[in-house]
Amino acid sequence: MGKYVDSIVTNVEGFFSGIFGGSVPEGIIPRPSLGVVANTQSIGTVVNSVSNALPSMGKTVTHVVRRGETLSNIASMHGVDYKDIAKANGITNPNNIYVGQRLKIPNSTKTPTPKPSPKPPSTIKPIADETKIDSKGVGCEKCYCYRDFTVDEVKKIVEALKKSEGYALPNLLFEEKNCILNKSDRTYERFTIELNKTFAKYKINTCIRKAHFLAQAYLETARFTSTKELGSIDNYLKKKSYYPYYGRGLMQLTWSSNYLKYKNNSNIDCITNPNIIDSNLENSVDSAGWFWEHGSAWGGLNKRADNDDIYKINIGVNGGFNGFKERITYIKKLIILMKIKNCKNLKLKKDKTLGIYKYSTSSIRNTNYGKTYKTKFESYDD
């Protein structure tokens, strides 16, 4: 066989800058969300002198990842083991592949029939059906307002989200190779404790507030797999203008200005030692709560969550359109999973319907940023 050499395909989303008729508010410049940087792996030349005497092993083909696909179903399409695909492409975490990624499929024995792209978020199958969750939802007869999560509830919520995306190991937490949390911090028991502390401290105390916070954190942490921005330190992060203050924590705190503000608020010296955020679960979660209530360009995001204003929250957290559609998908799933429509504390404005998102009903339309990117926002409308 010939010699095959992988090429790294980098999928970088463009950053969007807001126009505010004056100085740009702190944090509105788009912040990176966790991504995946592939490793280059070369396969040396193999001389098969007895090929005629052996059964055909298939051929190496390239597969471009489509939305909704997982490594396991891609492997099934091609009649190979997903572990072989992971090995051939230098993938350490089989859960982390991305749309547009080019995967080398060794020894493919089938010609795959590509699956059609999933329907828009508004027609996504309810997560309770996708994951066979009890129809009463995780909270059963109790809503989540003004009380702590139980460990079992947090675990079911996270596992349900991961299962809905086809994760092979949905029960794991913060398993990415670059994550430097202690092993004792990578448990649902510890995660639940820190979530409850942060929710109480920053008044993330109703069903809808908790759901929106979790939807953003799930995206920012690459589906709760890491507390640090993904990518090689030398080949990727050091080239960023915000280095060494790259994304850390559940909301991916980024830029020295935000680190300094968090230091002054928390007395945690993350300026001298930035890793104190991503290496400590308490700091990872607390920094996210601080950003949610104090670090956003819009100020506190709780009141945006109160009206289920995902467009305003997405820009508040990311500053641009990175993962915009995915964030919408996650809050839709959490609304169903957490049975939020039954919450007695839900008080939306008259023109707003829970889980239905439109530019015309979002307060983003009243900002210069929203007016500048009106067409962009409307492209995500239900």
C-alpha contacts under 8 A as a table, 3 or more apart, distances in Angstrom:
res1	aa1	res2	aa2	distance
1	M	45	T	6.80
1	M	46	V	5.74
1	M	47	V	6.13
1	M	48	N	6.68
2	G	45	T	5.84
2	G	46	V	7.02
3	K	43	I	6.47
3	K	44	G	5.76
3	K	45	T	4.64
3	K	46	V	7.41
4	Y	42	S	6.57
4	Y	43	I	5.56
4	Y	44	G	7.09
4	Y	45	T	7.65
5	V	40	T	7.97
5	V	41	Q	6.76
5	V	42	S	4.68
5	V	43	I	6.12
6	D	40	T	5.69
6	D	41	Q	5.74
6	D	42	S	6.05
6	D	89	N	7.30
6	D	104	K	7.78
7	S	40	T	6.33
8	I	37	V	8.00
8	I	38	A	6.09
8	I	39	N	6.89
8	I	40	T	6.13
9	V	38	A	7.51
9	V	101	Q	6.73
9	V	102	R	7.03
10	T	37	V	7.16
11	N	100	G	7.51
11	N	101	Q	7.73
13	E	322	N	6.55
14	G	322	N	7.95
15	F	29	I	7.67
15	F	30	P	5.62
15	F	320	G	6.26
15	F	321	F	7.49
15	F	322	N	7.74
16	F	29	I	6.98
16	F	30	P	6.14
16	F	319	G	7.46
16	F	320	G	5.20
16	F	321	F	7.17
17	S	28	I	7.21
17	S	29	I	5.53
17	S	30	P	6.95
17	S	319	G	7.80
17	S	320	G	7.27
18	G	24	V	7.05
18	G	28	I	6.78
18	G	29	I	7.18
18	G	368	N	7.57
18	G	369	Y	5.00
18	G	372	T	7.77
19	I	22	G	7.67
19	I	24	V	7.13
19	I	368	N	5.97
19	I	369	Y	5.45
19	I	372	T	7.11
20	F	23	S	6.80
20	F	24	V	6.09
20	F	25	P	7.92
20	F	367	T	7.72
20	F	368	N	5.27
20	F	369	Y	6.34
21	G	368	N	7.28
24	V	28	I	6.85
25	P	28	I	5.90
25	P	297	A	5.72
26	E	29	I	7.69
26	E	296	S	7.71
26	E	297	A	5.78
27	G	30	P	7.48
27	G	31	R	7.93
27	G	258	N	7.76
27	G	295	G	7.23
27	G	296	S	6.20
27	G	297	A	5.34
27	G	316	G	7.81
27	G	319	G	6.57
28	I	296	S	7.74
28	I	297	A	5.54
28	I	315	I	7.37
28	I	316	G	7.01
28	I	318	N	7.60
28	I	319	G	4.43
28	I	320	G	7.55
29	I	319	G	5.18
29	I	320	G	7.09
30	P	318	N	5.39
30	P	319	G	3.90
30	P	320	G	4.65
30	P	321	F	7.75
30	P	322	N	7.80
31	R	247	G	7.96
31	R	254	T	6.75
31	R	318	N	5.17
31	R	319	G	6.09
31	R	320	G	7.41
32	P	229	E	7.96
32	P	247	G	7.17
32	P	252	Q	7.98
32	P	318	N	7.20
32	P	322	N	7.29
33	S	219	L	7.39
33	S	220	E	5.17
33	S	221	T	7.55
33	S	222	A	7.78
33	S	229	E	7.01
33	S	247	G	7.48
33	S	252	Q	6.99
33	S	318	N	7.52
33	S	322	N	7.00
33	S	323	G	7.72
34	L	219	L	7.71
34	L	220	E	5.78
34	L	221	T	6.03
34	L	222	A	5.44
34	L	228	K	7.58
34	L	229	E	4.96
34	L	230	L	5.38
34	L	247	G	7.82
34	L	252	Q	8.00
35	G	222	A	6.96
35	G	229	E	7.29
35	G	230	L	5.57
35	G	231	G	7.32
36	V	96	N	6.85
36	V	97	I	7.19
36	V	98	Y	7.56
36	V	230	L	6.05
36	V	231	G	6.57
37	V	230	L	7.08
37	V	231	G	5.36
37	V	232	S	7.45
38	A	89	N	7.43
38	A	90	G	6.59
38	A	91	I	6.80
39	N	89	N	7.13
39	N	90	G	5.22
39	N	91	I	7.27
40	T	89	N	7.32
40	T	90	G	6.68
41	Q	88	A	7.10
41	Q	89	N	6.52
41	Q	90	G	6.14
48	N	51	S	5.50
50	V	53	A	5.42
50	V	54	L	6.66
51	S	54	L	5.30
51	S	55	P	7.68
51	S	56	S	7.83
52	N	55	P	7.68
57	M	107	N	5.42
57	M	108	S	7.70
57	M	109	T	7.31
58	G	106	P	7.80
58	G	107	N	4.31
58	G	108	S	5.06
58	G	109	T	4.89
59	K	106	P	6.42
59	K	107	N	4.64
59	K	108	S	5.33
59	K	109	T	7.07
60	T	104	K	6.72
60	T	105	I	5.42
60	T	106	P	4.37
60	T	107	N	5.29
60	T	108	S	5.95
61	V	104	K	5.85
61	V	105	I	5.21
61	V	106	P	6.70
61	V	107	N	7.97
61	V	108	S	6.71
62	T	102	R	6.38
62	T	103	L	5.55
62	T	104	K	4.64
62	T	105	I	5.88
63	H	102	R	5.65
63	H	103	L	5.09
63	H	104	K	6.36
63	H	105	I	6.81
64	V	99	V	7.74
64	V	100	G	5.65
64	V	101	Q	5.60
64	V	102	R	4.52
64	V	103	L	6.23
65	V	69	E	6.60
65	V	97	I	7.77
65	V	98	Y	6.66
65	V	99	V	5.09
65	V	100	G	5.14
65	V	101	Q	5.30
65	V	102	R	6.43
65	V	103	L	7.36
66	R	69	E	5.78
66	R	99	V	5.20
66	R	100	G	6.38
66	R	117	S	6.99
67	R	98	Y	7.87
67	R	99	V	5.48
67	R	117	S	5.99
67	R	118	P	7.04
68	G	117	S	6.97
68	G	118	P	6.51
68	G	165	E	6.81
69	E	73	N	6.59
69	E	74	I	6.73
69	E	166	G	7.78
70	T	73	N	5.46
70	T	74	I	6.16
70	T	95	N	7.35
70	T	97	I	7.41
70	T	165	E	7.55
70	T	166	G	5.92
70	T	167	Y	7.33
71	L	74	I	5.11
71	L	75	A	6.09
71	L	82	Y	5.90
71	L	85	I	7.83
71	L	94	P	6.36
71	L	95	N	7.28
71	L	97	I	7.41
72	S	75	A	5.09
72	S	76	S	6.30
72	S	81	D	7.72
72	S	82	Y	5.32
72	S	168	A	7.60
73	N	76	S	4.86
73	N	77	M	6.18
74	I	77	M	5.09
74	I	78	H	6.53
74	I	82	Y	7.61
75	A	78	H	5.29
75	A	79	G	5.97
75	A	80	V	5.06
75	A	81	D	5.63
75	A	82	Y	4.97
75	A	85	I	7.25
76	S	79	G	4.99
76	S	80	V	6.25
76	S	81	D	7.41
76	S	82	Y	7.89
77	M	80	V	7.96
77	M	110	K	6.83
77	M	111	T	7.54
77	M	112	P	5.09
77	M	113	T	7.33
78	H	105	I	7.58
78	H	108	S	5.15
78	H	109	T	5.93
78	H	110	K	4.80
78	H	111	T	6.51
78	H	112	P	5.90
79	G	108	S	6.20
79	G	109	T	5.62
79	G	110	K	5.90
80	V	84	D	7.21
80	V	85	I	7.82
80	V	106	P	7.80
80	V	107	N	7.12
80	V	108	S	6.36
80	V	109	T	7.50
81	D	84	D	5.44
81	D	85	I	6.91
82	Y	85	I	5.13
82	Y	86	A	6.25
83	K	86	A	4.99
83	K	87	K	6.09
84	D	87	K	5.09
84	D	88	A	6.06
84	D	106	P	7.20
85	I	88	A	5.12
85	I	89	N	6.22
85	I	103	L	7.50
85	I	104	K	6.86
85	I	105	I	5.70
85	I	106	P	6.75
86	A	89	N	5.32
86	A	90	G	5.96
86	A	91	I	4.69
86	A	92	T	6.97
86	A	94	P	6.51
87	K	90	G	5.26
87	K	91	I	6.25
87	K	92	T	7.92
88	A	91	I	7.84
88	A	104	K	6.68
88	A	105	I	7.49
88	A	106	P	7.16
89	N	103	L	6.53
89	N	104	K	6.47
91	I	94	P	6.35
92	T	177	K	7.48
93	N	96	N	5.73
93	N	176	E	6.71
93	N	177	K	7.90
94	P	97	I	7.05
94	P	168	A	7.36
95	N	166	G	7.97
95	N	167	Y	5.37
95	N	168	A	6.48
95	N	169	L	7.70
96	N	222	A	7.91
97	I	101	Q	7.00
98	Y	101	Q	5.64
105	I	108	S	6.01
108	S	111	T	7.85
118	P	124	I	7.79
119	K	122	S	7.84
119	K	123	T	6.01
119	K	124	I	6.37
120	P	123	T	5.81
120	P	124	I	6.63
121	P	124	I	5.10
121	P	325	K	7.99
121	P	328	I	7.26
121	P	329	T	5.43
121	P	332	K	7.52
121	P	382	D	7.82
122	S	356	I	7.45
122	S	382	D	6.00
125	K	129	D	7.00
125	K	130	E	6.74
126	P	129	D	5.48
126	P	130	E	6.42
126	P	333	K	6.75
126	P	336	I	6.65
126	P	337	L	8.00
127	I	130	E	4.81
127	I	131	T	6.03
127	I	132	K	7.97
127	I	133	I	7.76
127	I	160	A	7.25
127	I	161	L	7.74
127	I	164	S	6.67
127	I	333	K	5.65
127	I	336	I	6.79
127	I	337	L	6.27
128	A	131	T	5.55
128	A	132	K	5.52
128	A	133	I	4.69
128	A	134	D	6.88
128	A	135	S	6.53
128	A	137	G	7.23
128	A	336	I	7.20
128	A	337	L	5.99
129	D	132	K	4.99
129	D	133	I	6.66
130	E	133	I	7.93
130	E	163	K	7.96
130	E	164	S	6.10
131	T	160	A	5.98
131	T	163	K	6.43
131	T	164	S	6.42
133	I	137	G	6.54
133	I	138	V	7.55
133	I	160	A	7.78
134	D	137	G	5.49
134	D	138	V	7.25
136	K	139	G	7.27
136	K	140	C	4.79
136	K	141	E	7.06
136	K	339	K	7.42
137	G	140	C	5.26
137	G	336	I	7.84
137	G	337	L	5.46
137	G	338	M	5.71
137	G	339	K	6.02
138	V	153	E	5.82
138	V	156	K	6.77
138	V	157	I	7.13
138	V	337	L	6.73
138	V	338	M	6.12
139	G	142	K	5.36
139	G	143	C	5.78
139	G	144	Y	6.91
139	G	153	E	6.93
139	G	338	M	6.40
139	G	339	K	7.71
140	C	143	C	7.55
143	C	207	C	6.76
143	C	338	M	7.72
143	C	339	K	7.74
143	C	340	I	7.60
143	C	342	N	7.94
143	C	343	C	6.21
144	Y	147	R	6.07
144	Y	148	D	7.40
144	Y	149	F	7.11
144	Y	205	N	7.87
144	Y	206	T	6.27
144	Y	207	C	5.05
145	C	205	N	5.63
145	C	206	T	4.04
145	C	207	C	5.24
145	C	345	N	7.67
146	Y	205	N	5.15
146	Y	206	T	6.13
147	R	205	N	7.39
148	D	196	N	5.57
149	F	153	E	6.24
149	F	154	V	6.57
149	F	192	T	6.77
149	F	196	N	6.53
150	T	153	E	5.19
150	T	154	V	6.47
150	T	192	T	6.96
151	V	154	V	5.31
151	V	155	K	6.16
151	V	188	Y	6.14
151	V	189	E	5.75
151	V	192	T	5.67
152	D	155	K	5.12
152	D	156	K	6.09
153	E	156	K	5.18
153	E	157	I	6.14
154	V	157	I	5.17
154	V	158	V	6.20
154	V	188	Y	7.17
154	V	192	T	6.52
155	K	158	V	5.33
155	K	159	E	5.96
155	K	171	N	7.54
155	K	188	Y	6.28
156	K	159	E	5.14
156	K	160	A	5.81
157	I	160	A	5.18
157	I	161	L	6.35
157	I	334	L	7.91
157	I	337	L	7.47
158	V	161	L	5.27
158	V	162	K	6.30
158	V	170	P	7.66
158	V	171	N	7.91
159	E	162	K	5.11
159	E	163	K	5.91
159	E	170	P	5.08
159	E	171	N	5.80
160	A	163	K	5.13
160	A	164	S	6.11
160	A	170	P	7.90
161	L	164	S	5.24
161	L	165	E	6.78
161	L	330	Y	7.67
161	L	333	K	7.64
162	K	165	E	5.27
162	K	166	G	6.46
162	K	167	Y	5.35
162	K	170	P	5.31
162	K	223	R	7.18
163	K	166	G	4.93
163	K	167	Y	5.39
163	K	168	A	7.81
163	K	170	P	6.03
164	S	167	Y	7.66
167	Y	170	P	5.43
169	L	172	L	6.10
172	L	175	E	6.37
172	L	225	T	7.84
173	L	186	R	5.63
173	L	187	T	6.64
173	L	188	Y	7.54
173	L	224	F	6.01
173	L	225	T	5.69
174	F	179	C	6.53
174	F	181	L	7.82
174	F	186	R	6.05
174	F	224	F	5.58
174	F	225	T	3.69
174	F	226	S	4.62
174	F	227	T	7.12
175	E	179	C	6.91
175	E	186	R	7.88
175	E	225	T	5.14
175	E	226	S	6.65
176	E	179	C	5.45
176	E	225	T	5.26
176	E	226	S	5.49
178	N	226	S	7.14
178	N	228	K	7.15
178	N	230	L	6.99
179	C	225	T	7.73
179	C	226	S	5.02
179	C	227	T	6.07
179	C	228	K	6.18
179	C	278	D	7.65
179	C	279	S	7.69
180	I	227	T	7.97
180	I	278	D	6.97
180	I	279	S	5.21
181	L	185	D	6.14
181	L	186	R	6.96
181	L	227	T	7.83
181	L	278	D	6.87
181	L	279	S	4.61
181	L	280	N	5.95
181	L	281	L	6.75
182	N	185	D	5.32
182	N	186	R	6.90
182	N	279	S	7.18
182	N	280	N	7.54
183	K	186	R	5.31
183	K	187	T	7.76
184	S	187	T	6.47
184	S	190	R	7.66
185	D	190	R	5.79
185	D	191	F	7.13
185	D	280	N	7.64
185	D	281	L	6.02
186	R	190	R	7.14
186	R	191	F	7.26
187	T	190	R	5.47
187	T	191	F	6.17
188	Y	191	F	4.89
188	Y	192	T	5.84
189	E	192	T	5.33
189	E	193	I	6.40
190	R	193	I	5.15
190	R	194	E	6.36
191	F	194	E	5.34
191	F	195	L	6.11
191	F	281	L	7.50
192	T	195	L	5.11
192	T	196	N	6.11
193	I	196	N	5.35
193	I	197	K	6.31
194	E	197	K	5.09
194	E	198	T	6.12
194	E	281	L	7.40
194	E	282	E	5.80
194	E	285	V	6.44
194	E	286	D	7.66
195	L	198	T	5.20
195	L	199	F	5.99
195	L	285	V	6.62
196	N	199	F	5.10
196	N	200	A	6.17
197	K	200	A	5.33
197	K	201	K	6.15
198	T	201	K	5.01
198	T	202	Y	6.04
198	T	204	I	7.75
198	T	285	V	6.76
198	T	286	D	5.60
198	T	289	G	5.89
199	F	202	Y	5.52
199	F	203	K	5.67
199	F	204	I	4.48
199	F	205	N	5.99
199	F	210	K	7.62
199	F	289	G	7.23
200	A	203	K	5.22
200	A	204	I	6.38
200	A	205	N	6.47
201	K	204	I	7.80
201	K	289	G	8.00
202	Y	289	G	6.04
202	Y	290	W	7.00
202	Y	293	E	6.44
203	K	302	N	7.81
204	I	209	R	5.45
204	I	210	K	5.82
204	I	213	F	7.94
204	I	302	N	6.69
205	N	209	R	6.52
205	N	210	K	6.68
206	T	209	R	5.28
206	T	210	K	6.13
206	T	345	N	7.30
207	C	210	K	5.31
207	C	211	A	6.11
207	C	338	M	7.61
207	C	340	I	6.31
207	C	343	C	7.05
208	I	211	A	5.07
208	I	212	H	6.22
208	I	305	A	6.29
208	I	306	D	6.43
208	I	308	D	7.18
208	I	335	I	7.66
208	I	340	I	6.69
208	I	346	L	7.27
209	R	212	H	5.35
209	R	213	F	6.21
209	R	302	N	5.94
209	R	305	A	5.27
209	R	306	D	6.44
210	K	213	F	5.14
210	K	214	L	6.11
211	A	214	L	5.20
211	A	215	A	6.12
211	A	331	I	6.59
211	A	334	L	5.96
211	A	335	I	6.90
211	A	338	M	7.77
212	H	215	A	5.08
212	H	216	Q	6.37
212	H	305	A	6.26
212	H	308	D	7.91
212	H	310	I	7.81
212	H	331	I	6.09
213	F	216	Q	5.40
213	F	217	A	6.15
213	F	292	W	7.82
214	L	217	A	5.00
214	L	218	Y	5.84
215	A	218	Y	5.26
215	A	219	L	6.58
215	A	327	R	6.25
215	A	330	Y	5.31
215	A	331	I	5.35
215	A	334	L	7.34
216	Q	219	L	5.36
216	Q	220	E	6.11
216	Q	251	M	7.26
216	Q	314	N	7.69
216	Q	317	V	7.57
216	Q	327	R	6.32
217	A	220	E	4.98
217	A	221	T	5.97
217	A	223	R	7.89
217	A	224	F	7.55
217	A	250	L	5.16
217	A	251	M	5.62
218	Y	221	T	5.56
218	Y	222	A	6.38
218	Y	223	R	4.59
218	Y	224	F	5.56
218	Y	250	L	7.84
219	L	222	A	5.31
219	L	223	R	5.59
219	L	224	F	7.81
219	L	323	G	7.44
219	L	326	E	7.48
219	L	327	R	6.64
220	E	223	R	7.36
220	E	250	L	6.40
220	E	251	M	5.75
220	E	252	Q	6.19
221	T	224	F	4.89
221	T	225	T	6.06
221	T	226	S	5.37
221	T	227	T	5.84
221	T	228	K	7.39
221	T	229	E	7.79
221	T	249	G	7.62
221	T	250	L	5.83
221	T	251	M	7.35
221	T	252	Q	7.33
222	A	225	T	5.63
222	A	226	S	6.55
223	R	226	S	7.97
224	F	227	T	7.67
226	S	229	E	7.56
226	S	230	L	7.91
227	T	248	R	5.57
227	T	249	G	4.78
227	T	250	L	6.09
227	T	252	Q	7.48
227	T	278	D	5.15
227	T	279	S	7.77
227	T	284	S	6.70
228	K	247	G	5.91
228	K	248	R	4.58
228	K	249	G	6.45
228	K	252	Q	7.16
228	K	278	D	5.81
229	E	246	Y	6.71
229	E	247	G	4.88
229	E	248	R	6.18
229	E	252	Q	7.05
231	G	235	N	7.77
231	G	236	Y	5.77
231	G	237	L	6.48
232	S	235	N	5.28
232	S	236	Y	5.18
232	S	237	L	6.30
233	I	236	Y	5.71
233	I	237	L	4.82
233	I	238	K	5.80
234	D	237	L	6.42
234	D	238	K	5.54
234	D	239	K	7.71
235	N	238	K	6.80
235	N	239	K	7.11
236	Y	239	K	5.57
236	Y	240	K	7.07
237	L	240	K	5.36
237	L	243	Y	6.38
237	L	244	P	7.73
237	L	246	Y	7.26
238	K	241	S	8.00
238	K	243	Y	5.66
238	K	244	P	7.11
239	K	243	Y	7.30
240	K	243	Y	5.47
242	Y	245	Y	5.45
242	Y	246	Y	5.92
242	Y	254	T	7.12
242	Y	255	W	5.17
242	Y	256	S	6.97
243	Y	246	Y	5.49
243	Y	255	W	7.75
244	P	274	P	7.42
245	Y	253	L	7.95
245	Y	254	T	5.63
245	Y	255	W	5.20
245	Y	256	S	5.58
245	Y	259	Y	7.22
245	Y	274	P	6.57
246	Y	252	Q	7.66
246	Y	253	L	7.16
246	Y	254	T	4.94
246	Y	255	W	6.47
247	G	251	M	7.85
247	G	252	Q	4.05
247	G	253	L	5.02
247	G	254	T	4.75
248	R	251	M	7.12
248	R	252	Q	4.26
248	R	253	L	5.14
248	R	254	T	6.95
248	R	275	N	7.95
248	R	277	I	6.32
248	R	278	D	5.30
248	R	284	S	7.00
249	G	252	Q	4.95
249	G	253	L	6.25
249	G	277	I	6.09
249	G	278	D	5.33
249	G	283	N	7.23
249	G	284	S	3.86
249	G	285	V	6.21
249	G	287	S	6.43
249	G	288	A	6.26
250	L	253	L	7.94
250	L	284	S	5.70
250	L	285	V	5.64
250	L	287	S	7.49
250	L	288	A	5.28
251	M	287	S	7.48
251	M	288	A	4.76
251	M	291	F	7.27
251	M	317	V	7.36
252	Q	288	A	7.48
253	L	258	N	6.84
253	L	259	Y	7.05
253	L	287	S	7.24
253	L	288	A	7.30
253	L	291	F	7.49
254	T	258	N	6.42
254	T	259	Y	7.05
255	W	258	N	5.63
255	W	259	Y	6.52
256	S	259	Y	4.96
256	S	260	L	6.05
256	S	271	I	7.43
257	S	260	L	5.18
257	S	261	K	6.30
258	N	261	K	5.04
258	N	262	Y	6.12
258	N	295	G	7.03
259	Y	262	Y	5.13
259	Y	263	K	6.09
259	Y	270	C	6.29
259	Y	271	I	6.29
259	Y	274	P	7.91
260	L	263	K	4.99
260	L	264	N	6.20
260	L	270	C	7.49
260	L	271	I	6.35
261	K	264	N	5.18
261	K	265	N	6.21
262	Y	265	N	5.02
262	Y	266	S	5.88
262	Y	267	N	7.83
262	Y	268	I	7.60
262	Y	270	C	7.92
262	Y	287	S	7.03
262	Y	290	W	7.25
263	K	266	S	5.27
263	K	267	N	5.11
263	K	268	I	5.05
263	K	269	D	5.47
263	K	270	C	6.03
263	K	271	I	7.16
264	N	267	N	5.60
264	N	268	I	7.70
268	I	276	I	7.99
269	D	272	T	5.91
269	D	273	N	6.34
269	D	274	P	7.67
269	D	276	I	7.74
270	C	273	N	4.80
270	C	274	P	4.30
270	C	275	N	7.06
270	C	276	I	5.98
270	C	277	I	6.77
271	I	274	P	5.58
273	N	276	I	5.77
274	P	277	I	6.20
274	P	278	D	7.93
275	N	278	D	5.43
275	N	279	S	5.80
276	I	279	S	5.50
276	I	280	N	6.17
276	I	283	N	7.22
277	I	280	N	5.72
277	I	281	L	7.61
277	I	283	N	4.97
277	I	284	S	5.15
277	I	287	S	7.45
278	D	281	L	6.95
278	D	283	N	7.16
278	D	284	S	5.47
279	S	284	S	7.67
280	N	283	N	5.43
280	N	284	S	6.12
281	L	284	S	4.88
281	L	285	V	6.18
282	E	285	V	5.46
282	E	286	D	5.96
283	N	286	D	4.99
283	N	287	S	5.71
284	S	287	S	5.55
284	S	288	A	6.56
285	V	288	A	5.17
285	V	289	G	6.44
286	D	289	G	5.00
286	D	290	W	6.18
287	S	290	W	5.02
287	S	291	F	6.16
288	A	291	F	5.14
288	A	292	W	6.06
289	G	292	W	5.00
289	G	293	E	6.32
290	W	293	E	5.35
290	W	294	H	5.60
290	W	295	G	6.60
291	F	294	H	5.16
291	F	295	G	4.02
291	F	296	S	6.01
292	W	295	G	6.23
292	W	296	S	6.30
292	W	300	G	6.13
292	W	301	L	5.68
292	W	302	N	7.58
292	W	317	V	7.55
293	E	296	S	7.16
293	E	299	G	6.49
293	E	300	G	4.04
293	E	301	L	5.82
293	E	302	N	6.92
294	H	299	G	5.53
294	H	300	G	5.54
295	G	299	G	6.46
295	G	300	G	7.63
296	S	299	G	5.03
296	S	300	G	6.64
296	S	301	L	7.30
296	S	316	G	5.12
296	S	317	V	6.24
297	A	316	G	5.62
297	A	319	G	7.96
298	W	301	L	7.22
298	W	316	G	6.03
300	G	303	K	6.76
300	G	304	R	7.79
301	L	304	R	5.06
301	L	305	A	6.21
301	L	313	I	6.49
301	L	316	G	7.52
302	N	305	A	5.00
302	N	306	D	6.19
303	K	306	D	4.88
303	K	307	N	6.90
304	R	307	N	5.61
304	R	308	D	6.43
304	R	309	D	5.35
304	R	310	I	7.72
304	R	312	K	6.87
304	R	313	I	6.52
305	A	308	D	4.69
305	A	309	D	5.79
305	A	310	I	7.29
305	A	313	I	7.31
306	D	309	D	7.63
306	D	346	L	7.29
306	D	347	K	7.05
306	D	348	L	6.89
307	N	347	K	7.13
307	N	348	L	4.93
307	N	349	K	6.56
307	N	352	K	7.43
308	D	348	L	7.38
308	D	354	L	6.60
308	D	355	G	7.29
309	D	312	K	5.63
309	D	313	I	6.34
309	D	357	Y	7.72
309	D	362	S	5.78
309	D	363	S	7.32
310	I	313	I	4.94
310	I	314	N	5.87
310	I	328	I	6.75
310	I	357	Y	7.32
310	I	362	S	7.87
311	Y	314	N	5.25
311	Y	315	I	6.52
311	Y	357	Y	7.80
311	Y	359	Y	7.54
311	Y	362	S	6.51
311	Y	364	I	6.65
311	Y	377	F	7.71
312	K	315	I	5.47
312	K	316	G	6.10
312	K	362	S	6.89
312	K	363	S	6.68
312	K	364	I	5.37
313	I	316	G	4.85
313	I	317	V	6.10
314	N	317	V	5.36
314	N	318	N	5.97
314	N	319	G	7.31
314	N	320	G	7.57
314	N	321	F	7.60
314	N	324	F	6.59
314	N	327	R	7.22
315	I	318	N	5.25
315	I	319	G	4.42
315	I	320	G	5.42
315	I	321	F	7.14
316	G	319	G	5.68
318	N	321	F	7.23
318	N	322	N	6.89
321	F	324	F	4.96
323	G	326	E	5.21
323	G	327	R	6.16
324	F	327	R	5.33
324	F	328	I	6.57
325	K	328	I	5.17
325	K	329	T	6.32
325	K	380	Y	6.99
326	E	329	T	4.94
326	E	330	Y	6.22
327	R	330	Y	5.19
327	R	331	I	6.41
328	I	331	I	5.43
328	I	332	K	6.28
329	T	332	K	5.22
329	T	333	K	6.32
330	Y	333	K	5.11
330	Y	334	L	6.16
331	I	334	L	4.98
331	I	335	I	6.02
331	I	355	G	7.64
332	K	335	I	5.23
332	K	336	I	6.57
332	K	355	G	5.66
333	K	336	I	5.31
333	K	337	L	6.00
334	L	337	L	4.81
334	L	338	M	5.66
335	I	338	M	5.45
335	I	339	K	5.93
335	I	340	I	5.23
335	I	341	K	7.24
335	I	355	G	7.04
336	I	339	K	5.10
336	I	340	I	6.69
336	I	341	K	7.80
337	L	340	I	7.93
339	K	342	N	5.89
339	K	343	C	7.34
340	I	343	C	5.11
340	I	346	L	7.80
341	K	346	L	7.64
341	K	354	L	7.25
343	C	346	L	5.61
348	L	352	K	6.06
348	L	353	T	7.40
348	L	354	L	7.64
349	K	352	K	5.40
351	D	361	T	6.51
352	K	356	I	7.68
352	K	361	T	6.24
353	T	356	I	5.59
353	T	357	Y	7.95
356	I	382	D	6.24
357	Y	361	T	7.35
357	Y	362	S	7.67
357	Y	380	Y	7.99
357	Y	381	D	5.73
357	Y	382	D	5.64
358	K	361	T	5.52
358	K	362	S	6.43
358	K	378	E	6.79
358	K	380	Y	7.52
358	K	381	D	4.58
358	K	382	D	6.14
359	Y	362	S	5.19
359	Y	364	I	7.23
359	Y	365	R	6.42
359	Y	374	K	7.44
359	Y	377	F	6.05
359	Y	378	E	5.59
359	Y	381	D	6.53
360	S	365	R	6.75
361	T	365	R	7.99
362	S	365	R	6.12
363	S	366	N	5.59
363	S	367	T	7.49
364	I	367	T	5.47
364	I	369	Y	7.46
364	I	370	G	4.95
364	I	371	K	7.88
365	R	368	N	7.89
365	R	370	G	4.83
365	R	371	K	5.81
365	R	374	K	7.27
366	N	370	G	6.66
366	N	371	K	7.09
367	T	370	G	5.09
367	T	371	K	6.23
368	N	371	K	5.06
368	N	372	T	6.05
369	Y	372	T	5.14
369	Y	373	Y	6.31
370	G	373	Y	5.29
370	G	374	K	5.55
370	G	377	F	7.61
371	K	374	K	5.02
373	Y	376	K	5.17
373	Y	377	F	6.27
374	K	377	F	5.26
374	K	378	E	6.16
375	T	378	E	5.07
375	T	379	S	6.33
376	K	379	S	5.31
376	K	380	Y	7.35
377	F	380	Y	5.63
377	F	381	D	7.05
378	E	381	D	5.06
